[in-house]
Amino acid sequence: MRDLKVLLSSMIALLLLGGAAAYAQDEAIKVEVDKITCREMLKMASDEREFTLIFMHGFISGKKGELLFDGPALTEDTDQILDACIGGPDETLLAVFEKVRG
């Protein structure tokens, strides 16, 4: 439960601070979610990787119309996603998420 609280706190901080920093730079950052490879995600700095994983979980949950946040299940899914990405770094992150969470 502690890990979930830390993860949620980190997500909120990243959203608030990251969003403010992006606007302050007057430069829009655009990312094509279906183009991110596992290799790119694995090479990200830890805070950027965590934000990306959280975003992708939200993206998949939204596509599935899920309204329940099951922290332990998402933690297990994240472990499977990371293992799959390590084993297949050229796969797109979205494809791996869809396989694991699909």
N, CA, C and O atoms as a GROMACS GRO file, in nm:
protein
  408
    1MET      N    1   0.083  -0.119   0.000
    1MET     CA    2   0.000   0.000   0.000
    1MET      C    3   0.087   0.125   0.000
    1MET      O    4   0.053   0.226  -0.062
    2ARG      N    5   0.201   0.118   0.072
    2ARG     CA    6   0.290   0.233   0.077
    2ARG      C    7   0.343   0.267  -0.062
    2ARG      O    8   0.350   0.384  -0.099
    3ASP      N    9   0.379   0.163  -0.140
    3ASP     CA   10   0.429   0.185  -0.275
    3ASP      C   11   0.324   0.253  -0.362
    3ASP      O   12   0.357   0.339  -0.443
    4LEU      N   13   0.199   0.215  -0.345
    4LEU     CA   14   0.091   0.275  -0.421
    4LEU      C   15   0.077   0.423  -0.387
    4LEU      O   16   0.058   0.506  -0.475
    5LYS      N   17   0.086   0.455  -0.257
    5LYS     CA   18   0.076   0.596  -0.215
    5LYS      C   19   0.192   0.677  -0.272
    5LYS      O   20   0.173   0.790  -0.317
    6VAL      N   21   0.312   0.620  -0.270
    6VAL     CA   22   0.428   0.689  -0.326
    6VAL      C   23   0.409   0.708  -0.476
    6VAL      O   24   0.439   0.815  -0.529
    7LEU      N   25   0.360   0.606  -0.544
    7LEU     CA   26   0.338   0.613  -0.687
    7LEU      C   27   0.235   0.721  -0.722
    7LEU      O   28   0.256   0.800  -0.814
    8LEU      N   29   0.125   0.724  -0.648
    8LEU     CA   30   0.022   0.824  -0.673
    8LEU      C   31   0.073   0.965  -0.643
    8LEU      O   32   0.046   1.059  -0.718
    9SER      N   33   0.147   0.979  -0.533
    9SER     CA   34   0.204   1.110  -0.499
    9SER      C   35   0.300   1.157  -0.606
    9SER      O   36   0.301   1.274  -0.645
   10SER      N   37   0.383   1.064  -0.654
   10SER     CA   38   0.478   1.098  -0.761
   10SER      C   39   0.405   1.140  -0.888
   10SER      O   40   0.445   1.236  -0.954
   11MET      N   41   0.298   1.067  -0.920
   11MET     CA   42   0.222   1.098  -1.040
   11MET      C   43   0.164   1.239  -1.032
   11MET      O   44   0.174   1.316  -1.127
   12ILE      N   45   0.105   1.273  -0.919
   12ILE     CA   46   0.046   1.405  -0.903
   12ILE      C   47   0.152   1.513  -0.911
   12ILE      O   48   0.132   1.615  -0.977
   13ALA      N   49   0.265   1.492  -0.845
   13ALA     CA   50   0.374   1.589  -0.849
   13ALA      C   51   0.427   1.608  -0.990
   13ALA      O   52   0.451   1.720  -1.034
   14LEU      N   53   0.445   1.498  -1.062
   14LEU     CA   54   0.494   1.507  -1.200
   14LEU      C   55   0.396   1.580  -1.290
   14LEU      O   56   0.436   1.661  -1.374
   15LEU      N   57   0.269   1.551  -1.272
   15LEU     CA   58   0.168   1.618  -1.353
   15LEU      C   59   0.169   1.768  -1.328
   15LEU      O   60   0.164   1.848  -1.421
   16LEU      N   61   0.174   1.806  -1.200
   16LEU     CA   62   0.170   1.947  -1.166
   16LEU      C   63   0.299   2.018  -1.206
   16LEU      O   64   0.295   2.122  -1.271
   17LEU      N   65   0.412   1.962  -1.167
   17LEU     CA   66   0.540   2.027  -1.195
   17LEU      C   67   0.578   2.015  -1.342
   17LEU      O   68   0.626   2.112  -1.401
   18GLY      N   69   0.558   1.899  -1.399
   18GLY     CA   70   0.593   1.879  -1.539
   18GLY      C   71   0.508   1.963  -1.631
   18GLY      O   72   0.558   2.020  -1.728
   19GLY      N   73   0.380   1.972  -1.601
   19GLY     CA   74   0.291   2.055  -1.682
   19GLY      C   75   0.328   2.201  -1.675
   19GLY      O   76   0.328   2.271  -1.777
   20ALA      N   77   0.359   2.248  -1.556
   20ALA     CA   78   0.398   2.388  -1.539
   20ALA      C   79   0.527   2.417  -1.613
   20ALA      O   80   0.540   2.523  -1.675
   21ALA      N   81   0.622   2.325  -1.606
   21ALA     CA   82   0.750   2.345  -1.674
   21ALA      C   83   0.730   2.348  -1.826
   21ALA      O   84   0.794   2.428  -1.895
   22ALA      N   85   0.645   2.262  -1.877
   22ALA     CA   86   0.622   2.259  -2.022
   22ALA      C   87   0.560   2.389  -2.070
   22ALA      O   88   0.599   2.441  -2.175
   23TYR      N   89   0.465   2.441  -1.995
   23TYR     CA   90   0.403   2.567  -2.035
   23TYR      C   91   0.500   2.683  -2.021
   23TYR      O   92   0.497   2.776  -2.101
   24ALA      N   93   0.586   2.677  -1.921
   24ALA     CA   94   0.682   2.785  -1.900
   24ALA      C   95   0.781   2.794  -2.015
   24ALA      O   96   0.832   2.902  -2.044
   25GLN      N   97   0.808   2.683  -2.081
   25GLN     CA   98   0.903   2.682  -2.191
   25GLN      C   99   0.841   2.730  -2.322
   25GLN      O  100   0.911   2.746  -2.422
   26ASP      N  101   0.710   2.751  -2.322
   26ASP     CA  102   0.639   2.791  -2.443
   26ASP      C  103   0.664   2.695  -2.558
   26ASP      O  104   0.666   2.735  -2.675
   27GLU      N  105   0.682   2.571  -2.526
   27GLU     CA  106   0.707   2.471  -2.628
   27GLU      C  107   0.619   2.350  -2.599
   27GLU      O  108   0.630   2.289  -2.492
   28ALA      N  109   0.534   2.316  -2.692
   28ALA     CA  110   0.447   2.201  -2.673
   28ALA      C  111   0.525   2.072  -2.695
   28ALA      O  112   0.600   2.058  -2.792
   29ILE      N  113   0.507   1.979  -2.604
   29ILE     CA  114   0.571   1.849  -2.617
   29ILE      C  115   0.464   1.753  -2.666
   29ILE      O  116   0.361   1.735  -2.601
   30LYS      N  117   0.489   1.691  -2.779
   30LYS     CA  118   0.393   1.599  -2.837
   30LYS      C  119   0.456   1.462  -2.848
   30LYS      O  120   0.568   1.447  -2.897
   31VAL      N  121   0.384   1.363  -2.801
   31VAL     CA  122   0.432   1.226  -2.806
   31VAL      C  123   0.324   1.140  -2.869
   31VAL      O  124   0.208   1.144  -2.828
   32GLU      N  125   0.362   1.063  -2.968
   32GLU     CA  126   0.269   0.968  -3.029
   32GLU      C  127   0.274   0.840  -2.946
   32GLU      O  128   0.372   0.765  -2.951
   33VAL      N  129   0.168   0.817  -2.870
   33VAL     CA  130   0.164   0.706  -2.776
   33VAL      C  131   0.189   0.572  -2.843
   33VAL      O  132   0.250   0.482  -2.784
   34ASP      N  133   0.144   0.557  -2.965
   34ASP     CA  134   0.160   0.428  -3.034
   34ASP      C  135   0.299   0.410  -3.097
   34ASP      O  136   0.326   0.307  -3.158
   35LYS      N  137   0.385   0.508  -3.082
   35LYS     CA  138   0.519   0.500  -3.142
   35LYS      C  139   0.630   0.474  -3.040
   35LYS      O  140   0.741   0.440  -3.078
   36ILE      N  141   0.601   0.488  -2.910
   36ILE     CA  142   0.703   0.468  -2.807
   36ILE      C  143   0.742   0.320  -2.805
   36ILE      O  144   0.656   0.233  -2.791
   37THR      N  145   0.870   0.293  -2.818
   37THR     CA  146   0.916   0.154  -2.809
   37THR      C  147   0.953   0.120  -2.665
   37THR      O  148   0.977   0.208  -2.583
   38CYS      N  149   0.957  -0.008  -2.639
   38CYS     CA  150   1.001  -0.053  -2.506
   38CYS      C  151   1.142  -0.004  -2.478
   38CYS      O  152   1.172   0.039  -2.366
   39ARG      N  153   1.228  -0.010  -2.577
   39ARG     CA  154   1.366   0.035  -2.560
   39ARG      C  155   1.369   0.181  -2.516
   39ARG      O  156   1.444   0.217  -2.425
   40GLU      N  157   1.288   0.266  -2.581
   40GLU     CA  158   1.285   0.408  -2.545
   40GLU      C  159   1.236   0.425  -2.401
   40GLU      O  160   1.291   0.505  -2.326
   41MET      N  161   1.133   0.351  -2.364
   41MET     CA  162   1.080   0.361  -2.228
   41MET      C  163   1.184   0.315  -2.127
   41MET      O  164   1.202   0.379  -2.023
   42LEU      N  165   1.252   0.205  -2.154
   42LEU     CA  166   1.351   0.152  -2.061
   42LEU      C  167   1.470   0.245  -2.044
   42LEU      O  168   1.534   0.243  -1.939
   43LYS      N  169   1.500   0.326  -2.144
   43LYS     CA  170   1.612   0.420  -2.137
   43LYS      C  171   1.576   0.553  -2.071
   43LYS      O  172   1.664   0.635  -2.045
   44MET      N  173   1.448   0.575  -2.045
   44MET     CA  174   1.405   0.701  -1.985
   44MET      C  175   1.459   0.714  -1.842
   44MET      O  176   1.486   0.614  -1.776
   45ALA      N  177   1.473   0.838  -1.798
   45ALA     CA  178   1.506   0.862  -1.657
   45ALA      C  179   1.392   0.804  -1.574
   45ALA      O  180   1.279   0.796  -1.621
   46SER      N  181   1.421   0.766  -1.452
   46SER     CA  182   1.322   0.694  -1.370
   46SER      C  183   1.191   0.771  -1.354
   46SER      O  184   1.084   0.710  -1.360
   47ASP      N  185   1.197   0.902  -1.333
   47ASP     CA  186   1.072   0.977  -1.316
   47ASP      C  187   0.993   0.984  -1.446
   47ASP      O  188   0.870   0.978  -1.443
   48GLU      N  189   1.060   0.997  -1.557
   48GLU     CA  190   0.993   0.999  -1.686
   48GLU      C  191   0.932   0.862  -1.719
   48GLU      O  192   0.822   0.854  -1.772
   49ARG      N  193   1.006   0.756  -1.685
   49ARG     CA  194   0.957   0.620  -1.708
   49ARG      C  195   0.832   0.594  -1.622
   49ARG      O  196   0.734   0.538  -1.670
   50GLU      N  197   0.836   0.636  -1.494
   50GLU     CA  198   0.720   0.617  -1.406
   50GLU      C  199   0.599   0.693  -1.460
   50GLU      O  200   0.488   0.639  -1.462
   51PHE      N  201   0.620   0.816  -1.503
   51PHE     CA  202   0.509   0.896  -1.558
   51PHE      C  203   0.452   0.828  -1.682
   51PHE      O  204   0.330   0.820  -1.699
   52THR      N  205   0.540   0.778  -1.768
   52THR     CA  206   0.495   0.712  -1.891
   52THR      C  207   0.414   0.587  -1.859
   52THR      O  208   0.309   0.564  -1.919
   53LEU      N  209   0.460   0.507  -1.764
   53LEU     CA  210   0.387   0.386  -1.726
   53LEU      C  211   0.252   0.421  -1.666
   53LEU      O  212   0.151   0.356  -1.696
   54ILE      N  213   0.248   0.523  -1.581
   54ILE     CA  214   0.121   0.566  -1.521
   54ILE      C  215   0.026   0.615  -1.630
   54ILE      O  216  -0.092   0.581  -1.631
   55PHE      N  217   0.079   0.696  -1.721
   55PHE     CA  218  -0.004   0.746  -1.831
   55PHE      C  219  -0.060   0.630  -1.912
   55PHE      O  220  -0.179   0.628  -1.944
   56MET      N  221   0.026   0.534  -1.946
   56MET     CA  222  -0.018   0.422  -2.028
   56MET      C  223  -0.124   0.338  -1.956
   56MET      O  224  -0.219   0.292  -2.019
   57HIS      N  225  -0.108   0.319  -1.826
   57HIS     CA  226  -0.212   0.248  -1.751
   57HIS      C  227  -0.345   0.323  -1.760
   57HIS      O  228  -0.450   0.263  -1.781
   58GLY      N  229  -0.339   0.455  -1.744
   58GLY     CA  230  -0.460   0.536  -1.755
   58GLY      C  231  -0.520   0.530  -1.895
   58GLY      O  232  -0.642   0.524  -1.911
   59PHE      N  233  -0.434   0.533  -1.994
   59PHE     CA  234  -0.478   0.527  -2.133
   59PHE      C  235  -0.553   0.397  -2.160
   59PHE      O  236  -0.662   0.398  -2.217
   60ILE      N  237  -0.493   0.286  -2.118
   60ILE     CA  238  -0.556   0.155  -2.139
   60ILE      C  239  -0.685   0.145  -2.057
   60ILE      O  240  -0.786   0.096  -2.107
   61SER      N  241  -0.682   0.191  -1.933
   61SER     CA  242  -0.803   0.188  -1.850
   61SER      C  243  -0.915   0.268  -1.914
   61SER      O  244  -1.031   0.227  -1.913
   62GLY      N  245  -0.880   0.383  -1.971
   62GLY     CA  246  -0.980   0.465  -2.039
   62GLY      C  247  -1.037   0.396  -2.162
   62GLY      O  248  -1.158   0.400  -2.185
   63LYS      N  249  -0.949   0.333  -2.240
   63LYS     CA  250  -0.997   0.260  -2.359
   63LYS      C  251  -1.091   0.148  -2.320
   63LYS      O  252  -1.186   0.117  -2.393
   64LYS      N  253  -1.065   0.086  -2.206
   64LYS     CA  254  -1.147  -0.026  -2.161
   64LYS      C  255  -1.269   0.019  -2.081
   64LYS      O  256  -1.355  -0.062  -2.045
   65GLY      N  257  -1.277   0.149  -2.053
   65GLY     CA  258  -1.390   0.200  -1.976
   65GLY      C  259  -1.385   0.158  -1.830
   65GLY      O  260  -1.489   0.153  -1.763
   66GLU      N  261  -1.267   0.129  -1.780
   66GLU     CA  262  -1.252   0.086  -1.641
   66GLU      C  263  -1.262   0.206  -1.546
   66GLU      O  264  -1.202   0.311  -1.571
   67LEU      N  265  -1.337   0.189  -1.440
   67LEU     CA  266  -1.350   0.293  -1.340
   67LEU      C  267  -1.293   0.249  -1.205
   67LEU      O  268  -1.296   0.326  -1.109
   68LEU      N  269  -1.242   0.128  -1.198
   68LEU     CA  270  -1.185   0.074  -1.075
   68LEU      C  271  -1.033   0.082  -1.082
   68LEU      O  272  -0.973   0.040  -1.181
   69PHE      N  273  -0.972   0.136  -0.978
   69PHE     CA  274  -0.826   0.142  -0.968
   69PHE      C  275  -0.781   0.033  -0.873
   69PHE      O  276  -0.800   0.045  -0.752
   70ASP      N  277  -0.724  -0.073  -0.925
   70ASP     CA  278  -0.678  -0.187  -0.845
   70ASP      C  279  -0.526  -0.183  -0.838
   70ASP      O  280  -0.458  -0.236  -0.926
   71GLY      N  281  -0.473  -0.119  -0.735
   71GLY     CA  282  -0.329  -0.100  -0.721
   71GLY      C  283  -0.247  -0.227  -0.730
   71GLY      O  284  -0.151  -0.233  -0.806
   72PRO      N  285  -0.282  -0.331  -0.653
   72PRO     CA  286  -0.203  -0.455  -0.661
   72PRO      C  287  -0.204  -0.517  -0.801
   72PRO      O  288  -0.101  -0.566  -0.848
   73ALA      N  289  -0.318  -0.516  -0.867
   73ALA     CA  290  -0.326  -0.573  -1.002
   73ALA      C  291  -0.241  -0.491  -1.100
   73ALA      O  292  -0.173  -0.548  -1.185
   74LEU      N  293  -0.244  -0.358  -1.087
   74LEU     CA  294  -0.164  -0.274  -1.176
   74LEU      C  295  -0.015  -0.293  -1.150
   74LEU      O  296   0.066  -0.286  -1.243
   75THR      N  297   0.021  -0.317  -1.026
   75THR     CA  298   0.161  -0.343  -0.992
   75THR      C  299   0.207  -0.473  -1.058
   75THR      O  300   0.316  -0.479  -1.115
   76GLU      N  301   0.125  -0.576  -1.050
   76GLU     CA  302   0.158  -0.704  -1.116
   76GLU      C  303   0.168  -0.685  -1.267
   76GLU      O  304   0.259  -0.737  -1.330
   77ASP      N  305   0.072  -0.611  -1.325
   77ASP     CA  306   0.074  -0.586  -1.468
   77ASP      C  307   0.200  -0.510  -1.508
   77ASP      O  308   0.261  -0.540  -1.611
   78THR      N  309   0.239  -0.412  -1.426
   78THR     CA  310   0.359  -0.334  -1.456
   78THR      C  311   0.482  -0.424  -1.457
   78THR      O  312   0.568  -0.409  -1.544
   79ASP      N  313   0.491  -0.516  -1.362
   79ASP     CA  314   0.604  -0.610  -1.361
   79ASP      C  315   0.606  -0.694  -1.489
   79ASP      O  316   0.712  -0.716  -1.547
   80GLN      N  317   0.489  -0.740  -1.532
   80GLN     CA  318   0.481  -0.819  -1.656
   80GLN      C  319   0.519  -0.735  -1.777
   80GLN      O  320   0.586  -0.783  -1.868
   81ILE      N  321   0.476  -0.610  -1.778
   81ILE     CA  322   0.506  -0.518  -1.889
   81ILE      C  323   0.656  -0.493  -1.897
   81ILE      O  324   0.714  -0.498  -2.005
   82LEU      N  325   0.718  -0.467  -1.782
   82LEU     CA  326   0.863  -0.443  -1.781
   82LEU      C  327   0.939  -0.566  -1.826
   82LEU      O  328   1.034  -0.556  -1.904
   83ASP      N  329   0.898  -0.684  -1.780
   83ASP     CA  330   0.963  -0.809  -1.824
   83ASP      C  331   0.948  -0.828  -1.974
   83ASP      O  332   1.044  -0.865  -2.042
   84ALA      N  333   0.827  -0.802  -2.027
   84ALA     CA  334   0.803  -0.816  -2.170
   84ALA      C  335   0.888  -0.717  -2.249
   84ALA      O  336   0.939  -0.750  -2.356
   85CYS      N  337   0.903  -0.597  -2.198
   85CYS     CA  338   0.982  -0.495  -2.267
   85CYS      C  339   1.131  -0.530  -2.266
   85CYS      O  340   1.201  -0.508  -2.364
   86ILE      N  341   1.177  -0.586  -2.156
   86ILE     CA  342   1.317  -0.628  -2.150
   86ILE      C  343   1.341  -0.739  -2.252
   86ILE      O  344   1.445  -0.743  -2.318
   87GLY      N  345   1.245  -0.830  -2.264
   87GLY     CA  346   1.257  -0.940  -2.359
   87GLY      C  347   1.232  -0.902  -2.503
   87GLY      O  348   1.276  -0.971  -2.595
   88GLY      N  349   1.161  -0.790  -2.525
   88GLY     CA  350   1.129  -0.746  -2.661
   88GLY      C  351   1.139  -0.596  -2.674
   88GLY      O  352   1.038  -0.528  -2.690
   89PRO      N  353   1.260  -0.542  -2.667
   89PRO     CA  354   1.278  -0.398  -2.665
   89PRO      C  355   1.231  -0.322  -2.789
   89PRO      O  356   1.210  -0.201  -2.784
   90ASP      N  357   1.214  -0.393  -2.901
   90ASP     CA  358   1.170  -0.325  -3.023
   90ASP      C  359   1.018  -0.320  -3.037
   90ASP      O  360   0.966  -0.258  -3.130
   91GLU      N  361   0.947  -0.385  -2.945
   91GLU     CA  362   0.800  -0.380  -2.946
   91GLU      C  363   0.755  -0.240  -2.905
   91GLU      O  364   0.826  -0.170  -2.833
   92THR      N  365   0.638  -0.201  -2.952
   92THR     CA  366   0.586  -0.073  -2.903
   92THR      C  367   0.531  -0.095  -2.763
   92THR      O  368   0.479  -0.202  -2.730
   93LEU      N  369   0.543   0.007  -2.681
   93LEU     CA  370   0.494  -0.001  -2.544
   93LEU      C  371   0.343  -0.023  -2.543
   93LEU      O  372   0.291  -0.097  -2.459
   94LEU      N  373   0.273   0.041  -2.635
   94LEU     CA  374   0.128   0.024  -2.643
   94LEU      C  375   0.090  -0.121  -2.672
   94LEU      O  376  -0.003  -0.175  -2.612
   95ALA      N  377   0.163  -0.185  -2.763
   95ALA     CA  378   0.134  -0.326  -2.795
   95ALA      C  379   0.154  -0.415  -2.673
   95ALA      O  380   0.076  -0.507  -2.650
   96VAL      N  381   0.258  -0.389  -2.596
   96VAL     CA  382   0.284  -0.468  -2.476
   96VAL      C  383   0.174  -0.445  -2.374
   96VAL      O  384   0.124  -0.540  -2.313
   97PHE      N  385   0.135  -0.319  -2.354
   97PHE     CA  386   0.026  -0.289  -2.261
   97PHE      C  387  -0.102  -0.360  -2.304
   97PHE      O  388  -0.173  -0.416  -2.220
   98GLU      N  389  -0.131  -0.357  -2.433
   98GLU     CA  390  -0.254  -0.421  -2.481
   98GLU      C  391  -0.249  -0.573  -2.462
   98GLU      O  392  -0.352  -0.635  -2.433
   99LYS      N  393  -0.132  -0.634  -2.476
   99LYS     CA  394  -0.119  -0.778  -2.452
   99LYS      C  395  -0.140  -0.811  -2.305
   99LYS      O  396  -0.212  -0.906  -2.272
  100VAL      N  397  -0.078  -0.734  -2.219
  100VAL     CA  398  -0.085  -0.764  -2.076
  100VAL      C  399  -0.219  -0.723  -2.015
  100VAL      O  400  -0.277  -0.798  -1.938
  101ARG      N  401  -0.267  -0.604  -2.051
  101ARG     CA  402  -0.389  -0.551  -1.990
  101ARG      C  403  -0.512  -0.577  -2.074
  101ARG      O  404  -0.624  -0.556  -2.028
  102GLY      N  405  -0.492  -0.622  -2.200
  102GLY     CA  406  -0.600  -0.639  -2.296
  102GLY      C  407  -0.712  -0.724  -2.249
  102GLY      O  408  -0.808  -0.745  -2.323
   0.00000   0.00000   0.00000
